[in-house]
């Protein structure tokens, strides 16, 4: 899913893109809600791996995905009629220039 550079206008044609909005019990980082019925929606949470605390990229990805579930960010999408199987959840973890992406 390209979300940088020249792809943003293309995404805005197909998705309502919101960031850092309150949803149920917390704030998700990025939500892409499809404008067309039947398309997948996306919830994306970012975390920084704290190597000084012994946290790995894998730990940070799991933390991001756990936050999406714990805070029930998908409720906003489901309330708009998007089926649970159409909601894709991603955790992005960063440690310096290293990135790991996990999907729920």
N, C-alpha and C positions, 0 to 999 in steps of 0.2 A: 504494500500500500504506500505509494509515494505521497508524502505530505510536505515536501520541501520545494523550494525554488519555484520553477514555472508550473508546477502541478497544482498549486493552490487554486487558481481560477478554475481549472478543470474540476477539481473536487467541489468547489462552491456551486457548480452547476448541478451536481448530483447529491450533495449533502448539505445539511445545516451543520455547521461546525461551531461548537462552543467549547470554551476552555475555562477551567477553574470556577465552575458554577456549583452552587450548593445542590445536592441531590440526596434526599432521604437523610442519612446520618453523617454526611461529610461532603467533601468536594472532590470530584473527579478531575483529572488533568485535562483530558481531551475527550469529547464525545462527537462522533460523526453520526448524525441521524439521516437516514436516506429520505430524499424528497419523493422518490418513487416507491410505491408499495412493492414488496417482494424482494427488495435489495437488503443485504446485510447491514447492520449497524455496528459501530465500533466503539469500544471503551478502551482508552489507553491511559495507563498510569506510569509515571517515571519515578525511579528511585536512584540514588547514588549509593554505591557499595562503599562502606566505610572499612577499608582495609586495616586502619588503625584500631578497629574494634573486632578484627578477625572476621568481618563479613565478606563473603565472596559474591561474585556477580550472580551466581545461582541463588544465594540467600536473598539478594535484593530483588531479583525477579519474583521469587516466591512471595516476598513481602508485598510487592506491588499487586500481584494477582490476589493475594489474601485480602488486601485492602479493598479491592473492587468488590469482592464477595461480602466481606464484613460490613461495609458501608452501604451495600445494596444499591449501587449506582444504576443497575439495570432497571430499577423500578420505574424511573422516568420514561424509559423507552417502552417498557411493557405497558405502561398506562396509555401510550399512544398507539397501541395495537401491534407492536412489533413482537413476534413470537420469540420465546427464549432461544430456540435453535438458530435464530437469525441475528443474535447478538454475539459478536466476536469480542473477546477480551484479551488484551495484550499488556504485558509488563515489560518495560524497558529498563534495564539496569546499566549504569555507567560507572566506570572506574578509570579515571583519566581519559585516555583515548579508546579504551576498550568498551565495547557495547555487547550486551547479551539481551535477546528478545525472547520472551516466553509467551505461550498462548495457553489460555485455559480451555 
